[in-house]
């Protein structure tokens, strides 16, 4: 069966925003520290409810929502201070997908305000007809429901899709949904992503293996990525 759907996580997949998230979390945690390893293992891809429960186990659950709001306001203020850059190869890939009539969606645990601001900052606000927000659903990632919902809205099925994810929870969600999930080595290495369920991994969207698989599985007429170019804007 020909594939016709590409599903993308946002943070760490469409753009590398981890440094801004870590900075925002460190501000609300001060004077406590957040290590890079704790961020990768406990924060990346998780819903805010789980993150705040881990960070502030001694605080009443009723306070967690306020702390989450404070962190996201800090994150958006940091976003406003500097421009985001799309992951290398992303723009040519999306141009190719549009020419091939390939369906696309963003599936994220990020709050809607963050997601919409990031997509606008990347110049991608009108590129994705479907934006799935995990926190707005009964279950976010690592539950497969966000991915199943994206497929339903696009009129697609798991076997016709690829999913791109950089976190353990995101990879687990895509794999549990029955989608061939490609790990992005933004923060985690190949072994960690495969252990979470990634079928294979890439450094970014210029990877020649991705070009070959797209041409084969989507029956593309041309390779969508220029592996000799590192121009982030495509």
MORA-V592747 format. One line per field, one symbol per residue. ss: DSSP state (h for helix, s for strand, l for the rest). phi: phi as a letter, one per 20 degrees, with the letter a starting at -180 (. if undefined). A space follows every 50 residues. Layout:
ss=???
phi=???
This chain:
ss=llllssssllslllsllhhhhhhhhhhhhllllllhhhhhhhhllllhhh hhhhhlllllhhhhhhhhhhhhhhhhhhhhhllllslllhhhhhhhhhhl llsssssslllhhhhhhhhhhllllllllsssshhhllllllllhhhhhh hhhhlllhhhsssssllhhhhhhhhhlllssssslllllhhhhhhhllls sslllllhhhhhhhhhhlllllllllllllllll
phi=.ffbbcdcfdfndfbedgffffffffffegefddffffffeddgnefggf fffffcfeeggfefffffffffffffffgfebfedfggnffffffffffe lefcbdcbefggfffffffffemdgdedfccddgfedgcegeffggffff fffemccgfecdcdbddffffffffffnefddeeefcdegffffffpffa ccfaeegfffgffffffdlfebfeddfeddffem
